[in-house]
Amino acid sequence: MALTEVPAALTPAAEPVPVGDRGPDVYDVLVLDGGSRQSLAVVRSLGRAGLRVAVAECFAECDPSLPVLAFRSRYAARTVVFPSFAADLDAFAAGVVEFVRNHPTRVVLPASDGAIAALLPRRRQLAALGSVLALSPDTALTVANDKDRTLEVADRLGIEYPKTARLDRVEDVGSWLTELELPIVLKPTMSWARRSDHRLQAVEVIDEAEAVAAVQRFVGAGAGVLAQQWVGGRREGVTLFVVDGAVRASFAHVEHRTTPALGGASVVRESIPMPSDLYEPSVRLVTALGLEGYSEVEFRRDGDGRPLLMEINARVAGPIETAVRAGVDFPLMVWRRAVGLPVAPVGEYETGVRMRWLRGDMRWLRDNHRRTGRPDSVSRPRAAWTFVAEFFRSGHYDCFDRHDRGPGRVELRTTVVSIRQRRRVGRPTSSDLSPKGVAYVNG
């Protein structure tokens, strides 16, 4: 493995994290969405730094019948369950505020779009209680969390993205089918809408009937729809940490597989040297939006190798553990910025750090078997070989850490349950679907 240098950055000196006097019911941070892999990575990072970490879950995007990943971490000083934001955003937010009121907490760190949507209106209320919501300013998030408005900014900056049309009515489907060549990707303008009880994800469509059904779902949930030309090249992402408009750290990775295959939860990813044709547009976009702290910009290359903007995530995301293992401790940077401590620049990271989510890779294999011949699928023999060969390629597995074994045991149990319940090909299981049929992405 090699080290890659990050443009215009320096290597930080080792420095202990200062913490104040803490009673048994006082916390440095409340990490939300404890069932997700990114939250687990955050809990471990902050716990290793000596911070007192409370962990919460609300079972909006993970299976309530299974243990919560981060609850079993040795670094979880307290665990709490809030009302589901999928059922009631206001009840979830009120639960977080009440926790902070009763248990003084310096930082609240959400890791999902639903939690962010619920808590943004409560930012001042949390601040009045002495707690910081570890997110970019509201004005920047409003644009970054809306794919349509993000593309408007990208267009002004000259950042390329796939050919795109905006849809607001099912009746518009026929007109844009004459403008865009099938297959087409349909994206909700926002991942969490008020009339939806689950996270909205992009889908590919190969005919008009599929397009109409997808648009009906998105519009019915209260989201606008973007129709984009499908791009089938390599997926790459740049993660940036910005303080007062200056980049303190950056990290690049490639997504080898995701589930759903079109671009869902990260399954296999690897740290790569920083591509210059991604770094520059990423910095321009993030700074133009006014984003501060952590953000991830995703691209996909077309047949000519050109990077095309896909989206931006202004919250901790799937690749964060890979970055931490490669030497960029983004979670600790998030916390330090939130409490007003200096964030030292990071000048290099290890490349070739390859991580695999085994259960997600099993899901990718199953889904590929069902959808052979569709965009982002491969032949069944190739998929089987890719899955098996990964055992000899990945050096790290999500959730598993020899110094924190509890979450690994949870992941093993969940994986075994999934295998046992998938006795018939194509049959959904409790680890895949909620009682309302909502897919659990678990990170």
C-alpha positions as CSV (number, residue, x, y, z in Angstrom):
1,M,0.0,0.0,0.0
2,A,1.2,3.5,-0.7
3,L,0.7,7.0,0.7
4,T,-0.9,9.6,-1.4
5,E,-0.4,13.3,-0.7
6,V,-3.4,15.7,-0.4
7,P,-3.1,19.0,-2.2
8,A,-2.1,22.0,0.0
9,A,-2.2,20.2,3.3
10,L,0.1,19.4,6.2
11,T,0.4,16.4,8.5
12,P,-1.0,17.0,12.0
13,A,1.0,16.6,15.1
14,A,-0.3,14.2,17.8
15,E,-2.5,16.1,20.2
16,P,-4.7,14.8,23.1
17,V,-8.4,15.8,23.0
18,P,-9.2,18.1,25.9
19,V,-12.4,17.3,27.7
20,G,-14.1,19.0,30.6
21,D,-15.2,17.7,33.9
22,R,-17.9,15.1,33.2
23,G,-20.3,13.5,35.5
24,P,-21.8,10.0,34.9
25,D,-24.7,11.5,33.0
26,V,-22.8,14.0,30.8
27,Y,-21.6,13.2,27.3
28,D,-19.2,14.6,24.7
29,V,-21.4,13.4,21.8
30,L,-24.7,11.8,21.0
31,V,-24.2,9.7,17.8
32,L,-27.5,9.0,16.1
33,D,-28.4,6.2,13.6
34,G,-26.5,3.6,15.7
35,G,-27.6,0.8,13.4
36,S,-25.6,2.2,10.5
37,R,-22.0,1.3,9.7
38,Q,-20.9,4.9,9.4
39,S,-22.2,5.7,12.9
40,L,-20.3,2.7,14.2
41,A,-17.1,4.1,12.7
42,V,-17.8,7.4,14.3
43,V,-18.5,5.8,17.7
44,R,-15.2,3.9,17.5
45,S,-13.2,6.9,16.4
46,L,-14.5,9.2,19.1
47,G,-14.3,6.5,21.8
48,R,-10.7,5.8,21.0
49,A,-10.0,9.5,21.4
50,G,-11.2,9.3,25.0
51,L,-14.6,11.0,24.5
52,R,-17.8,9.9,26.3
53,V,-20.2,8.7,23.6
54,A,-23.9,8.1,23.8
55,V,-25.5,6.2,20.9
56,A,-29.1,6.3,19.7
57,E,-31.3,4.5,17.2
58,C,-34.9,4.9,16.2
59,F,-35.3,1.9,13.9
60,A,-36.4,3.9,10.9
61,E,-33.8,2.3,8.6
62,C,-32.7,-0.8,10.4
63,D,-34.5,-4.0,11.5
64,P,-35.9,-3.6,15.0
65,S,-35.8,-7.4,15.5
66,L,-32.0,-7.5,15.3
67,P,-29.4,-6.0,17.7
68,V,-28.1,-2.5,16.9
69,L,-24.5,-2.4,15.7
70,A,-23.1,0.5,17.6
71,F,-25.0,-0.4,20.8
72,R,-22.7,-3.3,21.2
73,S,-19.5,-1.3,20.9
74,R,-17.3,-1.1,23.9
75,Y,-17.2,2.7,23.4
76,A,-20.9,3.2,23.8
77,A,-21.3,4.7,27.3
78,R,-25.0,4.9,27.0
79,T,-27.6,3.7,24.5
80,V,-31.1,5.1,23.8
81,V,-34.0,4.5,21.5
82,F,-36.0,7.4,20.1
83,P,-39.3,7.4,18.3
84,S,-38.9,6.6,14.6
85,F,-38.5,9.6,12.3
86,A,-40.0,7.5,9.6
87,A,-43.3,7.6,11.5
88,D,-43.0,11.0,13.1
89,L,-40.2,13.5,12.4
90,D,-41.3,15.8,15.2
91,A,-41.5,13.1,17.8
92,F,-38.0,11.9,17.0
93,A,-36.6,15.5,17.2
94,A,-38.4,16.1,20.5
95,G,-36.8,12.9,21.9
96,V,-33.4,14.1,21.0
97,V,-34.0,17.5,22.6
98,E,-35.3,15.9,25.7
99,F,-32.3,13.7,26.0
100,V,-29.9,16.6,25.7
101,R,-32.0,18.6,28.2
102,N,-31.7,15.7,30.8
103,H,-28.2,14.6,29.9
104,P,-25.9,17.5,29.0
105,T,-24.3,16.7,25.6
106,R,-21.8,18.8,23.8
107,V,-22.4,17.6,20.2
108,V,-25.3,15.8,18.4
109,L,-24.1,14.0,15.3
110,P,-26.7,12.6,12.9
111,A,-25.7,10.2,10.1
112,S,-28.9,9.9,8.0
113,D,-31.0,12.2,5.9
114,G,-34.1,11.5,7.9
115,A,-32.4,12.5,11.2
116,I,-31.1,15.6,9.6
117,A,-34.5,16.6,8.2
118,A,-36.0,16.2,11.7
119,L,-33.3,18.1,13.6
120,L,-32.5,21.1,11.4
121,P,-35.6,23.0,12.7
122,R,-34.4,22.3,16.3
123,R,-30.9,23.6,15.8
124,R,-31.4,26.7,17.9
125,Q,-33.2,24.8,20.6
126,L,-30.3,22.4,20.9
127,A,-27.9,25.4,21.0
128,A,-29.8,26.9,23.8
129,L,-29.2,23.7,25.8
130,G,-25.5,24.0,25.1
131,S,-25.4,21.3,22.4
132,V,-24.1,21.8,18.8
133,L,-25.7,20.0,15.8
134,A,-22.6,18.9,13.9
135,L,-23.7,19.9,10.4
136,S,-23.0,22.6,7.9
137,P,-25.0,25.9,8.1
138,D,-28.7,25.5,7.3
139,T,-28.6,27.7,4.1
140,A,-25.8,25.4,2.7
141,L,-27.6,22.2,3.6
142,T,-30.9,23.4,2.0
143,V,-29.1,23.5,-1.4
144,A,-26.8,20.5,-0.9
145,N,-29.7,18.2,0.1
146,D,-31.7,19.2,-3.0
147,K,-30.2,17.4,-6.1
148,D,-31.9,19.8,-8.5
149,R,-30.5,22.9,-6.8
150,T,-27.1,21.3,-6.5
151,L,-27.0,20.7,-10.2
152,E,-27.9,24.4,-10.8
153,V,-24.9,25.4,-8.9
154,A,-22.7,22.9,-10.7
155,D,-24.0,24.2,-14.0
156,R,-22.9,27.8,-13.1
157,L,-19.5,26.5,-12.1
158,G,-19.0,24.5,-15.3
159,I,-19.0,21.1,-13.6
160,E,-20.2,18.4,-15.9
161,Y,-23.0,16.0,-15.0
162,P,-25.2,13.6,-17.0
163,K,-27.9,15.0,-19.3
164,T,-30.8,15.8,-17.0
165,A,-34.5,16.8,-17.1
166,R,-36.7,17.9,-14.3
167,L,-40.1,16.2,-13.8
168,D,-42.9,17.2,-11.5
169,R,-45.8,15.3,-13.0
170,V,-46.4,11.8,-14.3
171,E,-47.8,13.3,-17.4
172,D,-44.4,14.7,-18.3
173,V,-42.9,11.2,-18.7
174,G,-43.7,10.8,-22.4
175,S,-42.1,14.1,-23.4
176,W,-38.8,13.6,-21.8
177,L,-38.5,10.0,-23.1
178,T,-38.1,11.6,-26.5
179,E,-35.1,13.6,-25.1
180,L,-33.2,11.0,-23.2
181,E,-32.2,7.6,-24.4
182,L,-33.1,4.5,-22.4
183,P,-32.0,3.3,-19.9
184,I,-32.6,6.3,-17.7
185,V,-32.0,7.0,-14.0
186,L,-34.7,8.6,-12.0
187,K,-33.6,10.4,-8.8
188,P,-35.8,12.1,-6.2
189,T,-34.7,15.7,-5.7
190,M,-34.4,14.9,-2.0
191,S,-33.7,11.7,-0.2
192,W,-36.2,12.3,2.6
193,A,-39.6,13.9,2.0
194,R,-42.2,14.8,4.5
195,R,-44.8,12.5,2.9
196,S,-42.5,9.5,2.8
197,D,-41.9,7.0,5.6
198,H,-38.6,5.8,4.1
199,R,-35.5,7.0,2.4
200,L,-36.0,7.6,-1.3
201,Q,-33.3,6.1,-3.6
202,A,-32.5,6.5,-7.3
203,V,-33.7,3.8,-9.7
204,E,-33.0,2.8,-13.3
205,V,-35.8,2.3,-15.7
206,I,-35.7,0.6,-19.1
207,D,-39.2,1.3,-20.4
208,E,-42.0,3.8,-20.1
209,A,-44.1,1.6,-17.7
210,E,-41.2,1.5,-15.2
211,A,-40.7,5.2,-15.5
212,V,-44.3,6.0,-14.8
213,A,-44.4,3.8,-11.7
214,A,-41.2,5.3,-10.3
215,V,-42.3,8.9,-10.9
216,Q,-45.6,8.2,-9.2
217,R,-43.8,6.9,-6.1
218,F,-41.5,9.9,-5.9
219,V,-44.2,12.5,-6.6
220,G,-46.5,10.8,-4.2
221,A,-43.9,11.1,-1.5
222,G,-43.6,14.8,-2.0
223,A,-40.3,14.9,-3.9
224,G,-39.5,16.2,-7.4
225,V,-37.9,13.9,-9.9
226,L,-34.7,14.2,-12.0
227,A,-34.4,12.1,-15.1
228,Q,-30.8,11.5,-16.0
229,Q,-29.0,9.7,-18.8
230,W,-27.5,6.5,-17.3
231,V,-23.7,6.5,-17.0
232,G,-22.0,3.1,-16.6
233,G,-18.4,3.9,-15.8
234,R,-16.3,3.8,-12.6
235,R,-17.7,5.3,-9.4
236,E,-15.3,7.6,-7.5
237,G,-15.8,9.9,-4.6
238,V,-13.9,12.8,-2.9
239,T,-14.4,13.5,0.8
240,L,-13.5,16.9,2.0
241,F,-13.2,18.6,5.4
242,V,-13.6,22.3,5.2
243,V,-13.0,24.9,8.0
244,D,-13.8,28.6,7.2
245,G,-13.7,27.9,3.5
246,A,-10.2,26.2,3.6
247,V,-9.7,22.4,3.0
248,R,-8.1,20.8,6.0
249,A,-8.2,17.2,4.7
250,S,-9.3,15.3,1.7
251,F,-9.7,11.6,0.7
252,A,-10.5,9.8,-2.5
253,H,-12.0,6.3,-3.0
254,V,-13.5,4.1,-5.6
255,E,-16.7,2.2,-5.1
256,H,-16.3,-1.3,-6.6
257,R,-19.8,-2.4,-5.7
258,T,-22.9,-1.0,-4.1
259,T,-26.4,-2.2,-3.1
260,P,-28.6,-1.4,-4.8
261,A,-26.2,-1.8,-7.7
262,L,-27.2,1.6,-9.2
263,G,-25.5,3.4,-6.4
264,G,-26.9,2.5,-3.0
265,A,-25.1,1.5,0.2
266,S,-21.3,1.0,-0.2
267,V,-20.4,-2.7,-0.4
268,V,-16.7,-2.8,-1.6
269,R,-14.6,0.4,-1.6
270,E,-10.9,1.2,-1.8
271,S,-8.8,4.3,-1.1
272,I,-7.1,5.7,-4.2
273,P,-4.6,8.5,-5.0
274,M,-6.4,11.8,-5.2
275,P,-7.6,12.3,-8.9
276,S,-6.8,15.9,-9.9
277,D,-9.9,16.0,-12.2
278,L,-12.1,15.2,-9.2
279,Y,-10.4,17.3,-6.5
280,E,-10.7,20.7,-8.2
281,P,-14.4,20.5,-9.1
282,S,-15.2,19.0,-5.7
283,V,-13.5,21.9,-3.9
284,R,-15.2,24.5,-6.1
285,L,-18.7,22.9,-5.5
286,V,-18.3,22.5,-1.8
287,T,-17.0,26.1,-1.3
288,A,-19.6,27.6,-3.6
289,L,-22.4,25.9,-1.6
290,G,-20.9,27.2,1.6
291,L,-20.6,23.7,3.1
292,E,-18.4,23.5,6.2
293,G,-17.0,20.4,7.9
294,Y,-17.5,17.0,6.3
295,S,-18.9,16.4,2.9
296,E,-18.6,13.8,0.1
297,V,-18.8,14.5,-3.6
298,E,-19.7,11.5,-5.8
299,F,-18.8,11.2,-9.5
300,R,-19.2,8.5,-12.2
301,R,-17.0,8.4,-15.3
302,D,-18.5,8.0,-18.8
303,G,-17.2,5.9,-21.7
304,D,-14.6,8.5,-22.4
305,G,-13.3,8.6,-18.8
306,R,-14.9,12.0,-18.0
307,P,-16.0,12.4,-14.4
308,L,-19.7,13.4,-14.2
309,L,-21.2,14.7,-11.0
310,M,-23.7,12.4,-9.4
311,E,-24.5,14.0,-6.0
312,I,-23.1,15.4,-2.8
313,N,-23.6,14.1,0.8
314,A,-23.2,16.7,3.5
315,R,-23.2,14.2,6.3
316,V,-21.0,11.3,7.4
317,A,-21.3,8.5,4.8
318,G,-20.3,4.9,4.0
319,P,-16.6,5.5,3.0
320,I,-15.8,7.1,6.4
321,E,-14.3,4.0,8.0
322,T,-12.1,3.4,5.0
323,A,-10.8,6.9,5.4
324,V,-10.2,6.4,9.1
325,R,-8.3,3.2,8.4
326,A,-6.3,5.0,5.7
327,G,-5.2,7.7,8.2
328,V,-7.8,10.5,7.9
329,D,-9.8,10.6,11.1
330,F,-12.9,12.6,9.9
331,P,-15.1,11.8,12.9
332,L,-12.7,13.4,15.3
333,M,-12.4,16.4,13.0
334,V,-16.2,16.7,13.0
335,W,-16.3,16.8,16.8
336,R,-13.4,19.2,17.2
337,R,-14.9,21.7,14.8
338,A,-18.2,21.4,16.5
339,V,-16.8,22.3,19.9
340,G,-14.6,25.1,18.5
341,L,-11.2,23.3,18.8
342,P,-8.6,23.7,16.0
343,V,-8.6,21.1,13.3
344,A,-5.0,20.3,12.1
345,P,-4.6,19.7,8.4
346,V,-4.0,16.1,7.2
347,G,-1.4,15.8,4.4
348,E,-1.4,12.2,3.3
349,Y,-3.3,8.9,3.6
350,E,-2.7,5.3,2.7
351,T,-3.9,4.1,-0.7
352,G,-5.0,0.6,-1.5
353,V,-7.0,0.2,1.8
354,R,-9.8,-2.1,0.6
355,M,-13.0,-2.7,2.7
356,R,-15.9,-5.0,2.2
357,W,-19.3,-5.2,3.7
358,L,-19.9,-9.0,3.5
359,R,-23.6,-9.0,4.0
360,G,-24.0,-6.2,1.5
361,D,-21.9,-8.2,-1.0
362,M,-24.2,-11.2,-0.5
363,R,-27.1,-8.9,-1.2
364,W,-25.4,-7.6,-4.3
365,L,-24.9,-11.2,-5.5
366,R,-28.5,-12.1,-4.9
367,D,-29.8,-8.9,-6.6
368,N,-27.5,-9.3,-9.6
369,H,-28.9,-12.9,-10.0
370,R,-32.4,-11.4,-10.2
371,R,-31.6,-8.5,-12.5
372,T,-29.1,-9.9,-15.0
373,G,-29.2,-7.9,-18.2
374,R,-30.3,-4.7,-16.6
375,P,-27.9,-1.6,-16.2
376,D,-25.1,-2.2,-13.7
377,S,-25.5,-5.9,-13.8
378,V,-23.0,-8.6,-14.9
379,S,-23.4,-12.2,-15.9
380,R,-24.2,-14.7,-13.2
381,P,-20.9,-16.6,-13.6
382,R,-18.9,-13.4,-13.4
383,A,-20.9,-12.2,-10.4
384,A,-20.2,-15.5,-8.6
385,W,-16.5,-15.3,-9.4
386,T,-16.3,-11.6,-8.3
387,F,-17.9,-12.5,-5.0
388,V,-15.6,-15.4,-4.2
389,A,-12.5,-13.6,-5.4
390,E,-13.2,-10.8,-3.0
391,F,-12.2,-13.0,-0.1
392,F,-8.6,-12.9,-1.4
393,R,-8.6,-9.1,-2.1
394,S,-10.2,-7.2,0.8
395,G,-8.0,-6.7,3.8
396,H,-10.7,-5.2,6.0
397,Y,-14.4,-6.0,6.7
398,D,-17.0,-3.5,7.9
399,C,-18.0,-3.9,11.5
400,F,-15.1,-6.2,12.5
401,D,-12.4,-4.9,14.8
402,R,-10.3,-7.1,17.1
403,H,-10.3,-4.3,19.7
404,D,-14.1,-3.9,19.6
405,R,-15.6,-7.3,19.0
406,G,-19.3,-6.7,19.9
407,P,-20.5,-5.1,16.7
408,G,-18.7,-7.9,14.7
409,R,-20.7,-10.5,16.5
410,V,-23.9,-8.5,15.8
411,E,-23.0,-8.4,12.1
412,L,-22.3,-12.2,12.0
413,R,-25.7,-12.9,13.7
414,T,-27.5,-10.7,11.2
415,T,-25.7,-12.3,8.3
416,V,-26.6,-15.8,9.5
417,V,-30.2,-14.8,9.9
418,S,-30.2,-13.5,6.4
419,I,-28.8,-16.7,5.0
420,R,-31.2,-18.9,6.8
421,Q,-34.2,-16.9,5.7
422,R,-33.3,-16.8,2.1
423,R,-34.4,-20.3,1.3
424,R,-36.1,-19.3,-1.9
425,V,-34.5,-17.1,-4.5
426,G,-36.3,-13.8,-4.8
427,R,-38.1,-14.0,-1.5
428,P,-37.5,-10.9,0.7
429,T,-36.5,-11.4,4.3
430,S,-36.9,-9.6,7.6
431,S,-33.3,-8.3,7.3
432,D,-34.1,-6.8,3.9
433,L,-37.6,-5.4,4.4
434,S,-39.4,-3.5,7.1
435,P,-43.0,-4.4,8.0
436,K,-44.1,-1.7,5.4
437,G,-41.8,-3.2,2.7
438,V,-39.1,-0.5,3.1
439,A,-35.6,-1.7,2.3
440,Y,-33.2,-1.6,5.3
441,V,-29.9,-0.3,4.0
442,N,-28.1,-0.4,7.4
443,G,-25.4,2.0,6.3
